[in-house]
């Protein structure tokens, strides 16, 4: 005898909601060709919205203050090349077959259990960086409006949810609309600094760290420590792929335009990323020279307050410009972090529990975990947090790339 299941109206409405692929964005399976309807340029621009994140400047500033310019510059260059090289095959295969990094991992010999574990690794990347970016935004709100940090953490976390719940459709519009203003605000202060204080560049290149005795000249240990922090960014390719899978499927012989869009939106992110890390390195030293304490010089709001000070002699106007730039940058990146986190958590819990309540649930779940990390002070331990995470991220991405570029061409892969 079977019992009839009663489904409440609220539950029925929710089931219809999460069945809408506009909201789900093919969280658990490959992206249908019918969904890959946007132009290559639009998808690429959407993926490149991730380059706005100011954690890059914070990382550049933090490692420069600790390890000096020489060790930092070499670490940025070497790790940047490695990240590009590992991101290229991942982006190509994911874009070609319309799969996210979870399905790509599963098909590369990790299997069902392996891809479940790597989904957790990837999900941890999204909420760690969401927490870092939201903490930067909360600090900006504190400087601008005297908002208490705890309240700032809440506002910075939950403000992105309405955009993220509607998937790539709304995210792509948001990224395209905000991109021109972001580019102008990103470049403008450096143009003024170059015109008014070019000697600051020389001071930067001779900077040997807050503890000058340790960072003077090349030091292998300090180079390794700086590299470890930057290596945590290797998992960013997962977020790029979450958008690139909507790139139109390539023909038998992909066009140059398709290749440009795939490279720009995929591994190409690190090209701009390297410039932003260098920018943070430079601005942290510049902030020190303008009397900002070393403990605050790697805070992007303080960095850009000093930088925009070259545009206007009014401290209030400079702070307002810096605040607008920080708020815009952090909203652009955290819609990406929250979206990618919802995809990763959907895959992880669907495999673990054989249940999928909808991607929207995991958007909120990811944001709540990030909020807890902020309250625990993850931003204050940015170097230590990212240095430890990098070990796991490099092992995962390195194994995936080895399977894609060595095992698959030789026909010895264990995946499908």
C-alpha positions in Angstrom: 0.0 0.0 0.0 1.4 3.4 -1.0 0.8 6.6 0.8 0.0 9.8 -1.1 2.5 12.5 -0.6 1.1 16.0 0.1 3.2 18.8 -1.2 2.6 22.2 0.2 2.0 25.1 -2.1 5.2 26.9 -1.0 7.2 23.8 -1.7 5.5 23.3 -5.1 6.3 26.9 -6.0 9.9 26.5 -4.9 10.2 23.2 -6.9 9.1 25.1 -10.0 11.6 27.9 -9.2 14.6 25.7 -8.9 13.6 23.7 -12.0 14.1 26.8 -14.0 17.6 26.5 -15.6 17.9 30.3 -15.7 18.3 30.0 -11.9 20.0 26.6 -11.7 22.4 27.3 -14.6 23.0 23.5 -15.1 24.6 23.2 -11.7 24.8 19.4 -11.8 25.4 18.6 -15.5 27.0 19.7 -18.7 25.8 23.0 -20.2 23.2 22.4 -22.9 24.0 23.8 -26.3 20.8 25.7 -26.3 22.0 27.6 -23.2 25.3 28.6 -24.9 23.5 31.4 -26.8 25.5 34.4 -25.8 28.2 35.9 -28.0 31.8 34.9 -27.3 32.6 38.5 -26.4 29.8 38.8 -23.8 30.8 35.5 -22.1 34.4 36.5 -22.1 33.6 40.0 -20.6 31.5 38.3 -17.9 34.3 35.9 -17.0 36.7 38.8 -16.9 34.5 40.6 -14.2 36.5 38.5 -11.7 39.7 40.6 -12.4 38.2 43.4 -10.3 39.0 41.7 -7.0 41.0 43.8 -4.6 42.4 40.8 -2.7 45.0 40.9 -5.5 46.2 44.3 -4.4 46.0 43.2 -0.7 48.1 40.2 -1.5 50.7 42.3 -3.4 50.9 44.8 -0.6 51.1 42.2 2.2 53.9 40.2 0.7 55.9 43.3 -0.4 55.8 44.7 3.1 56.9 41.3 4.5 59.4 40.1 1.9 60.6 43.1 -0.1 60.2 44.1 -3.7 62.8 41.8 -5.3 61.4 38.6 -3.8 57.8 39.7 -4.4 58.4 40.7 -8.1 60.1 37.4 -8.9 57.4 35.4 -7.2 54.7 37.3 -9.1 56.4 36.7 -12.4 57.1 33.0 -11.9 53.8 32.0 -10.3 51.9 34.1 -12.9 53.4 32.1 -15.7 52.6 28.8 -14.0 49.0 29.8 -13.4 48.6 30.8 -17.0 50.1 27.4 -18.2 47.8 25.4 -16.0 44.7 27.4 -16.8 45.0 27.0 -20.5 44.2 23.3 -20.9 41.5 23.4 -18.2 39.8 26.3 -20.0 40.0 24.7 -23.4 38.5 21.3 -22.4 35.8 22.9 -20.2 34.8 25.3 -22.9 34.9 22.7 -25.6 32.6 20.3 -23.8 30.5 22.8 -21.8 31.4 21.4 -18.3 32.4 23.0 -15.1 35.5 22.2 -13.2 33.7 19.5 -11.1 32.7 17.5 -14.2 36.0 18.1 -15.8 37.7 16.7 -12.7 35.4 13.7 -12.6 36.2 12.9 -16.2 40.0 13.2 -15.6 40.5 10.1 -13.5 39.3 11.4 -10.1 36.1 9.4 -10.3 32.9 9.9 -8.2 34.6 10.2 -4.8 37.5 12.2 -6.1 35.3 14.8 -7.7 33.3 15.0 -4.6 36.4 15.9 -2.5 37.7 18.4 -5.1 34.2 20.1 -5.2 34.8 20.7 -1.5 38.3 22.1 -2.2 36.9 24.4 -4.8 34.0 25.5 -2.6 36.4 26.4 0.1 38.3 28.6 -2.4 35.1 30.5 -3.1 34.1 31.2 0.5 37.6 32.1 1.6 37.9 34.7 -1.1 34.4 35.8 -0.7 35.2 36.5 3.0 38.4 38.4 2.1 36.7 40.5 -0.5 33.7 41.2 1.7 36.0 42.1 4.6 37.7 44.7 2.3 34.3 46.1 1.5 33.3 46.2 5.1 36.5 48.2 5.9 35.6 50.7 3.2 32.2 51.1 4.6 33.7 51.8 8.0 36.0 54.5 6.6 33.3 56.1 4.5 30.2 55.9 6.7 31.5 54.8 10.1 29.6 51.5 9.8 30.6 49.1 12.5 32.6 46.1 11.1 30.1 43.5 12.3 27.3 45.3 10.5 29.6 45.9 7.5 30.3 42.2 7.2 26.5 41.5 7.1 25.8 44.2 4.5 28.8 43.2 2.3 27.8 39.5 2.4 24.1 39.6 1.7 24.0 42.4 -0.8 25.1 40.2 -3.7 22.4 37.5 -3.2 19.6 39.0 -5.3 22.0 39.2 -8.3 23.5 35.7 -7.9 20.3 33.9 -7.5 19.4 34.7 -11.1 22.6 33.2 -12.5 24.7 34.2 -15.5 21.7 36.0 -17.1 21.8 38.9 -14.6 25.4 38.5 -13.6 26.5 39.1 -17.3 24.4 42.3 -17.4 25.8 43.6 -14.1 29.4 42.9 -15.2 29.0 44.6 -18.6 27.2 47.7 -17.2 29.8 48.3 -14.5 33.0 47.4 -16.5 33.6 50.9 -18.1 33.4 52.8 -14.8 35.6 50.2 -13.1 38.3 50.5 -15.8 38.3 54.3 -15.6 38.6 54.3 -11.8 41.3 51.5 -11.9 43.6 53.4 -14.3 43.0 57.0 -13.4 45.1 57.3 -10.2 48.1 55.6 -11.8 48.1 58.1 -14.6 48.1 60.9 -12.1 50.8 59.3 -10.0 53.0 58.8 -13.1 52.6 62.4 -14.1 53.2 63.9 -10.6 55.4 61.5 -8.7 57.4 59.2 -11.0 60.2 59.0 -8.3 57.8 56.9 -6.2 58.5 54.0 -8.7 62.2 54.0 -7.8 61.4 54.1 -4.1 59.2 51.0 -4.7 61.8 49.0 -6.6 64.3 49.6 -3.8 62.0 48.7 -1.0 63.3 45.8 1.0 60.4 45.2 3.4 59.3 46.5 6.7 62.2 44.5 8.3 64.8 45.7 5.8 67.5 43.2 7.0 65.4 40.2 5.8 64.1 41.5 2.5 67.3 43.1 1.1 68.1 41.3 -2.2 67.0 37.9 -3.3 66.3 35.3 -0.6 65.1 31.9 -1.6 63.1 31.3 1.6 61.3 34.7 1.2 60.7 34.1 -2.5 59.1 30.7 -1.6 56.9 32.3 1.1 55.7 35.0 -1.3 55.1 32.4 -4.0 53.0 30.2 -1.6 50.6 33.1 -1.0 50.2 33.8 -4.8 49.8 30.1 -5.6 46.5 30.1 -3.8 45.1 32.0 -6.8 45.6 28.9 -9.0 42.1 27.8 -8.2 40.6 31.0 -9.7 40.5 29.1 -13.0 37.5 27.2 -11.6 35.5 30.5 -11.4 36.5 31.4 -14.9 35.4 28.0 -16.2 32.0 28.4 -14.5 31.3 31.2 -17.0 33.3 29.9 -20.0 31.2 26.8 -20.3 28.5 29.2 -21.7 30.8 30.2 -24.6 29.3 29.0 -27.9 30.5 25.5 -28.7 33.5 25.6 -31.1 33.4 24.2 -34.6 35.8 21.5 -35.7 38.4 24.2 -36.3 37.8 27.0 -33.8 38.0 30.5 -35.1 40.7 33.0 -33.9 37.8 35.0 -32.3 36.8 31.9 -30.3 40.4 31.3 -29.2 40.8 34.9 -28.1 37.6 34.8 -26.1 38.5 31.5 -24.4 42.0 32.7 -23.5 41.0 36.1 -22.4 38.2 34.8 -20.2 40.1 31.8 -19.0 43.9 31.8 -18.3 44.2 35.4 -19.5 42.7 36.6 -16.2 46.2 36.2 -14.6 47.7 38.7 -17.0 45.6 41.5 -15.5 45.9 39.8 -12.2 49.6 40.1 -12.2 49.4 43.8 -13.0 47.0 44.3 -10.1 49.3 42.4 -7.7 52.1 44.7 -8.8 49.8 47.7 -8.3 49.1 46.6 -4.8 52.8 46.1 -4.1 53.5 49.7 -5.4 50.5 51.3 -3.6 51.4 49.7 -0.2 54.9 51.2 -0.4 53.4 54.5 -1.5 51.0 54.4 1.4 53.9 53.9 3.9 55.6 56.9 2.4 52.4 59.0 3.1 52.3 58.0 6.8 50.0 55.1 6.7 51.0 52.5 9.4 52.4 49.2 8.1 49.5 47.4 9.7 47.1 49.3 7.4 49.2 49.9 4.3 48.0 46.7 2.6 44.3 47.6 3.0 43.1 48.5 -0.5 40.9 51.3 0.8 43.9 53.0 2.4 46.0 52.3 -0.8 43.5 53.9 -3.1 42.8 56.8 -0.7 46.4 57.8 -1.1 46.4 57.1 -4.9 43.2 59.2 -5.5 44.8 61.9 -3.4 47.0 62.6 -6.5 43.8 63.5 -8.4 42.4 66.0 -5.8 43.8 67.9 -2.9 40.6 67.3 -1.0 41.0 64.3 1.4 37.2 63.9 1.5 36.9 63.7 -2.3 39.9 61.3 -2.5 38.2 59.1 0.1 34.9 59.2 -1.8 36.5 58.1 -5.0 38.4 55.3 -3.3 35.2 54.2 -1.6 33.2 54.1 -4.9 36.0 52.1 -6.5 36.3 49.6 -3.7 32.5 49.1 -3.4 32.2 48.6 -7.2 35.2 46.2 -7.4 34.0 44.1 -4.5 30.5 43.8 -5.8 31.8 42.7 -9.2 34.0 39.9 -7.7 31.7 38.7 -5.0 28.8 38.0 -7.4 31.4 35.7 -9.1 32.5 34.1 -5.8 29.0 33.5 -4.6 27.9 32.1 -8.0 30.9 29.8 -8.2 30.4 28.7 -4.6 26.8 27.7 -5.3 27.8 25.5 -8.2 30.5 23.8 -6.2 28.3 23.2 -3.2 25.5 21.9 -5.4 27.9 19.3 -6.8 29.3 18.4 -3.4 26.1 17.8 -1.6 24.3 16.2 -4.5 27.0 13.6 -4.6 27.2 13.3 -0.8 23.5 13.2 0.0 21.9 12.4 -3.3 19.6 15.4 -2.8 19.5 18.8 -4.5 17.4 21.5 -2.9 18.3 24.0 -5.6 21.4 26.2 -6.3 19.8 29.1 -4.6 20.1 27.3 -1.2 23.8 27.0 -1.7 24.2 30.6 -2.6 23.0 31.5 0.9 25.0 28.7 2.5 28.2 29.9 0.9 27.6 33.5 2.0 26.9 32.4 5.6 30.1 30.4 5.8 32.1 33.4 4.5 30.4 35.6 7.1 31.6 33.3 9.8 35.2 33.5 8.5 35.0 37.2 8.5 33.9 37.3 12.1 36.8 34.9 12.9 39.3 37.4 11.4 40.3 35.7 8.2 41.4 39.0 6.6 43.9 39.7 9.4 45.6 36.3 8.7 45.5 36.6 4.9 49.1 35.4 4.3 48.8 32.4 6.6 45.3 31.4 5.3 46.3 31.6 1.6 49.7 30.0 2.1 48.1 26.8 3.7 45.3 26.7 1.1 47.7 26.9 -1.8 49.2 23.5 -0.9 45.9 21.8 -1.5 44.9 23.9 -4.5 48.2 23.3 -6.4 48.0 19.6 -5.8 44.5 19.4 -7.2 45.0 21.6 -10.2 48.4 20.1 -11.0 47.0 16.6 -11.1 44.1 17.7 -13.3 46.4 19.4 -15.8 48.7 16.4 -15.9 45.8 14.2 -16.8 44.6 16.6 -19.5 47.9 17.3 -21.2 49.8 14.0 -20.7 47.4 11.1 -19.9 44.6 11.9 -22.3 46.8 12.4 -25.4 48.6 9.1 -24.6 45.3 7.3 -24.1 46.1 6.2 -20.6 43.6 8.3 -18.6 41.2 6.4 -16.3 38.4 9.0 -16.9 35.9 9.0 -19.6 
